[in-house]
Amino acid sequence: MMKIITLLLLTITLTANCLATDLPRLPEKHDAQMVTVGFVEIDGQRYTKIMSPERIKAFSPVTTKQLLASQPGLFSGDMIKQGKLSNIERISGNLLISTEDKTAMASIAQLHQLAITYTLNNMAILKAPKGQELTSLLKALKADKRIKVVNLERIVNKMHPE
Amino acid sequence: MSQKEVNNMTTKLLKTSLALIPLTVSLSLAANVKDPLTPQQWHLKNNGQKAFSATGGVKGSDLRVRKAHKMGTRGQGIQVTVIDTGVQISHKDLANNVVAGSVDLLNGGNNPVDNNGHGTAVAGLIAAVGYNNEGVRGIAPSASLNGFNFLSEQSLTSFLASHGKSEGTKNTHVFNQSYGSGDIFPRAYDIENDLELAITEDTLQSVSMDNADGRGAAFVKSAGNGFNFFGFSQYFILPGNYFSAADDGEIRNHGLPMENSNAEISDSNFWNIVVSAFNASDQRASYSSVGSNVFMTATGGEFGSNSPAMVTIDLMGCDAGFNTTDSLGSNGLHGGTNIDPTCDYTSVMNGTSSAAPSMSGAIAIVMSANKNITARDAKHILAMTASKVDANNAGVSLPFTDSNGDPAQYQAVDSWQQNAAGYPYHLFYGLGKPNVNKAVKMAKRKGKHKYKKLSKLKITPWFNKNTHLEIPDAQVVGATSIHNVNIGKKFVIEGVQVKLDLDHARLSDLSIELISPSGTRSVLMTPNSGAFLGQNAVDVPLTGLRDQLMLSTNFYGEQASGNWRLKVVDVGGEGDGNWILYDRVTGDANLMEPENNIQPGTLTNWSIRFFGHKGK
């Protein structure tokens, strides 16, 4: 739904002073400098996988293109974005589920090899093992008839001091 | 009276007097101990001081707290948790009030490291140690304090730990949340399918009701600093005339808030006590986001250079926080001046980030005045004793050209009104500002005038209304749907929530009003708001709102049963609705010109529910 923004727009010329006074620029190191390293589909929506330039350097001498090809799927710690007008989301490796029968929670966790970290009424936070590919896990959980709803936790860090 | 009775009474009086001696001595000693920067803390007592800025404010524009302090009511026995960038718990003017329970959510451990300074400044406003000959004084200077650096790690697990579901927060009476987020896309209130929303809401509810051995907790939250513009992702969202208004003799966004605080789903939640900000001149702080969800307003100040910001603690040392060597000359305090050579204090803290801890401090002090009252009672007492800010504010009348091409006016923000229960309210200020002295006095009353606790909080089911009403384009008449609510018993309102579905191709044209059976009007969403501007900035435009949640505090104390009217008015025609998407990385400012809606909008469904208690 929220794909690439179409900006057929008038660009306003502004003075540097005006910007400096009223609208502070972002610091040089910022999320906006992230580099695309792949794509992933979650709940039928296509997302761009991104990575910080520093992290890419850690893969050196692998090129970004090679990195792009080597990163299929979705893992804990991955960062994703959907279109220009969106926040960056970090995948925690946690899944939130709700069930009709809350007594089924333990056997659901066991079957899918997940750890229950928090329960509330008929809802739970489940943690996937490190290194687990998450889109296939999400599909498996959705196919489990005991589960009403499953959400992948995406940490946005969108709250700011205000 | 017999001799025996006289003797008994004399003995009793003597005992009482003797018992009072240590208290009197300690109070008078305490009164003589100065916190050297406190005379500049205008939010405690405003006598027009400059607070290290160029000009002073207006006498009396404050929280009215000094008398309560003098009487010894200072927040003792009340625990406040600061959920923020962290808290420097070793700060010399905080440490004596710090209790166990803080958590570093980023790295583990019990030191909630604050590399920013914001959370530390917030903590200082609430509970900087008072009467210790150091720096400043908190609003509740004897309250206990711990902190979480939630803003560094915003996972659901971090949320739970910092918002009442951890050992260190089970005794917390007040949670301060000086944070928020701007958004330009709606988020449906769908707790069946949005489990993060369901878990966070349930947490806020249970902790509000049951925490701290049944006294419950208050979650205080800042309304936001987006009146003029707000941040979203890497952008600032600005009104279309942001840069041209001054040259064209216009007011930016016609004086309406760019960020309406009711759009953020966590702020339209009943459990969050949302606070807007006023300044030392008793006016709305220039940046403060506002909305019908604002419960009260509190001290936030301006920027500390031309007019006062807040004076509070800062990260210790001249190389960290707001007060650094580099800031020498920016005001009278910063940069290692003689007044504060080690840069441990600041005079530029502001924002609804300051208004929230002002309210948190007020709640803490009222709770400490009467150990039998709940956090909800303290909120109620503060509402009953609140006073107006900016009493002559006229509201905002929006001029526009109607669909016939004729000039029209729409009263988008009312002046101060009084609801049917006698509470004054204003979209900018909620029920007004705290008068702590008055509130403490009410909480302490004894005998037949003793404060009577609120009865158990009740939450009604949603009352749903299906409809299919056309919203005429650019016409004040709007579309009005009437819903008869019969709760049966007497039900006194503490908050009203509405969720609605509507179709409209340019949502920023809309004003959404809720009118009570008593005729009280509350504008749930002001027109020209940036809340849903993403609608037409994506390849597949959104058709409207689904399960959009909004809260109003304006009906506080009114009765719930009767005919409620939801009115949706389209006040935007051709050429209206422009906004600017300002890229904070490149500096590009793109004017967005969404076309006027070709088809009239349609209100298709709305629901209403009430929070309150039985009573007349």
Chai-1 contact restraints between the chains, C-beta under 6 A:
chainA,res_idxA,chainB,res_idxB,connection_type,confidence,min_distance_angstrom,max_distance_angstrom,comment,restraint_id
A,M1,B,V540,contact,1.0,0.0,6.0,A-B,restraint_1
A,M2,B,V538,contact,1.0,0.0,6.0,A-B,restraint_2
A,K3,B,D539,contact,1.0,0.0,6.0,A-B,restraint_3
A,I5,B,A537,contact,1.0,0.0,6.0,A-B,restraint_4
A,L7,B,N590,contact,1.0,0.0,6.0,A-B,restraint_5
A,L9,B,N590,contact,1.0,0.0,6.0,A-B,restraint_6
A,L9,B,L591,contact,1.0,0.0,6.0,A-B,restraint_7
A,L10,B,L591,contact,1.0,0.0,6.0,A-B,restraint_8
A,T11,B,D588,contact,1.0,0.0,6.0,A-B,restraint_9
A,T11,B,N590,contact,1.0,0.0,6.0,A-B,restraint_10
A,I12,B,A589,contact,1.0,0.0,6.0,A-B,restraint_11
A,L14,B,A589,contact,1.0,0.0,6.0,A-B,restraint_12
A,L19,B,G587,contact,1.0,0.0,6.0,A-B,restraint_13
A,L23,B,F236,contact,1.0,0.0,6.0,A-B,restraint_14
A,R25,B,R584,contact,1.0,0.0,6.0,A-B,restraint_15
A,L26,B,R584,contact,1.0,0.0,6.0,A-B,restraint_16
A,L26,B,V585,contact,1.0,0.0,6.0,A-B,restraint_17
A,A32,B,Q234,contact,1.0,0.0,6.0,A-B,restraint_18
A,A32,B,V585,contact,1.0,0.0,6.0,A-B,restraint_19
A,L85,B,G534,contact,1.0,0.0,6.0,A-B,restraint_20
A,L85,B,A537,contact,1.0,0.0,6.0,A-B,restraint_21
A,N87,B,S233,contact,1.0,0.0,6.0,A-B,restraint_22
A,S92,B,S155,contact,1.0,0.0,6.0,A-B,restraint_23
A,L96,B,L195,contact,1.0,0.0,6.0,A-B,restraint_24
A,S98,B,L195,contact,1.0,0.0,6.0,A-B,restraint_25
A,L120,B,I199,contact,1.0,0.0,6.0,A-B,restraint_26
A,L120,B,D202,contact,1.0,0.0,6.0,A-B,restraint_27
A,M123,B,L195,contact,1.0,0.0,6.0,A-B,restraint_28
A,M123,B,I199,contact,1.0,0.0,6.0,A-B,restraint_29
A,V149,B,N193,contact,1.0,0.0,6.0,A-B,restraint_30
A,N151,B,L195,contact,1.0,0.0,6.0,A-B,restraint_31
A,E153,B,L156,contact,1.0,0.0,6.0,A-B,restraint_32
A,I155,B,Q154,contact,1.0,0.0,6.0,A-B,restraint_33
A,I155,B,S155,contact,1.0,0.0,6.0,A-B,restraint_34
A,N157,B,Q154,contact,1.0,0.0,6.0,A-B,restraint_35
A,K158,B,S181,contact,1.0,0.0,6.0,A-B,restraint_36
A,M159,B,L151,contact,1.0,0.0,6.0,A-B,restraint_37
A,M159,B,Q154,contact,1.0,0.0,6.0,A-B,restraint_38
A,M159,B,Y179,contact,1.0,0.0,6.0,A-B,restraint_39
A,M159,B,S181,contact,1.0,0.0,6.0,A-B,restraint_40
A,P161,B,H118,contact,1.0,0.0,6.0,A-B,restraint_41
A,P161,B,Y179,contact,1.0,0.0,6.0,A-B,restraint_42
A,P161,B,S353,contact,1.0,0.0,6.0,A-B,restraint_43
A,E162,B,Y179,contact,1.0,0.0,6.0,A-B,restraint_44
A,E162,B,G180,contact,1.0,0.0,6.0,A-B,restraint_45
A,E162,B,S222,contact,1.0,0.0,6.0,A-B,restraint_46
A,E162,B,G224,contact,1.0,0.0,6.0,A-B,restraint_47
A,E162,B,N225,contact,1.0,0.0,6.0,A-B,restraint_48
A,E162,B,G351,contact,1.0,0.0,6.0,A-B,restraint_49
A,E162,B,S353,contact,1.0,0.0,6.0,A-B,restraint_50
